[in-house]
Amino acid sequence: MTFDTSVIELSRSALKNNYRFFRRLTGKRTRISCVVKANAYGHGIPTFVPLAEECGANHFSVFSASEAVKVLQSARQDSDVMIMGAIRNEELPWAIENGVSFYVFELDRLNAATKHARRMDTKARIHLELETGMNRIGFQEPELTKAIEMVKENLDHLSIDGVCTHYAGAESCNNYLRVTRQIERFNHLCKRLGEENVPYKSRHSACSAAVFNYPPAIMDMVRIGISMYGFFPTQETKTNYMISVGKTGPSKKVNPLKRVMRWRSRVMAVKEVEEGEFIGYGTTCLATRRRKVASVPVGYYHGFARNLSNLGYALIHGHRAKVAGLVNMNMMLVDVTEIREGVKKDDEVVLIGRQKHGHISVSSFSDMTRNPTWEVLTRLPAEIPRLIVD
Ligand SMILES: *Cc1c(COP(=O)(O)O)cnc(C)c1O
């Protein structure tokens, strides 16, 4: 029994399907890292990580040390955890001791990692992040030359697990030139590291969109976030993948990804509203004729964006029921006037996912609010229970 007002289900078969798809697409020799930052894109680290391991995953990427702590608590002993961003120098001994690898993109962290590893008489597992054109984090000259020197002097205490970079928008063809240049620059820098005898073990650069749009970016490991959860990064990436133009004209593939998440709640109560009355707070929703509304105990506190007021939908009996009035902190009303089956208390309400013949994708919600899929997912609070279903 759960006391919560909504539940997020994670589908084992969907995740298996997605993992297998990327396995085939990237080839046997490329390692797949599941990106589980931001509480596994709202799917919940403690539930998602073991499920992903069941599907074959053994490498997880996070943004920060605090997220790495959560993954370590949920993952098998033999899975690898990689921090792609924030870790403070005083947290480095913890990472080194637990075999957690981390990005290094500035000399101070490199220095501290070497110092701690030497004191602990072991090796720190690091990934050298290179600046190739995103201009966010990553070594660039003259620090890069200095970093190479420092690494070579301290090989007894550093394991260069990877050399990596990140693309500045692989999901949109607007960035084609920039991303193509980044790939060239990255290959060039990797070659230079090789020539300077920096013994790195792998090269990795691709996120979901790069895997689809820039096959040469696939390399030794890929870091897949959004698409492992069953979403294309953008509609453009989806179209680009699904419609390939060959000699015989365009051919359409089936969508290879399956949505892992389904978010459901229940109707709290149903009521009739007379013609001419306003529904909910204020005057944003006028009943132009007699209406029937159902209250649903999900609001913006639970991650259902307030800008879906009078705009979003939920599914009841497989039919779309439009949000009536403003989304409140803890609840909202949906219009069920047209649902012929009749809606009653405790009927299932689906906010994301399938119900009978109907479905609501995160992208349909994010198209309406212009919040990208990533943002909609990561706003789902950790407190909502996550359940695994088949
Ligand atoms: C978030 C992230 C990814 C994964 O991106 P998706 O678009 O969700 O696949 C990969 N690499 C880095 C450095 C990231 O921050």
The ligand as an SDF file (V2000), in Angstrom:
LIG
                    3D

 15 15  0  0  0  0  0  0  0  0999 V2000
   23.6100   14.9390  -19.5860 C   0  0  0  0  0  0  0  0  0  0  0  0
   24.8360   14.5670  -20.2950 C   0  0  0  0  0  0  0  0  0  0  0  0
   24.8330   13.5400  -21.2450 C   0  0  0  0  0  0  0  0  0  0  0  0
   23.5710   12.8170  -21.6630 C   0  0  0  0  0  0  0  0  0  0  0  0
   22.7930   13.6380  -22.5090 O   0  0  0  0  0  0  0  0  0  0  0  0
   21.4280   13.1240  -23.1700 P   0  0  0  0  0  0  0  0  0  0  0  0
   21.1220   14.1680  -24.1690 O   0  0  0  0  0  0  0  0  0  0  0  0
   20.4050   13.0900  -22.0890 O   0  0  0  0  0  0  0  0  0  0  0  0
   21.6870   11.7920  -23.7500 O   0  0  0  0  0  0  0  0  0  0  0  0
   26.0510   13.1950  -21.8070 C   0  0  0  0  0  0  0  0  0  0  0  0
   27.2080   13.8460  -21.4760 N   0  0  0  0  0  0  0  0  0  0  0  0
   27.2250   14.8540  -20.5860 C   0  0  0  0  0  0  0  0  0  0  0  0
   28.5180   15.5180  -20.2530 C   0  0  0  0  0  0  0  0  0  0  0  0
   26.0520   15.2530  -19.9750 C   0  0  0  0  0  0  0  0  0  0  0  0
   26.0730   16.2600  -19.0960 O   0  0  0  0  0  0  0  0  0  0  0  0
  1  2  1  0
  2  3  1  0
  2 14  2  0
  3  4  1  0
  3 10  2  0
  4  5  1  0
  5  6  1  0
  6  7  2  0
  6  8  1  0
  6  9  1  0
 10 11  1  0
 11 12  2  0
 12 13  1  0
 12 14  1  0
 14 15  1  0
M  END
$$$$
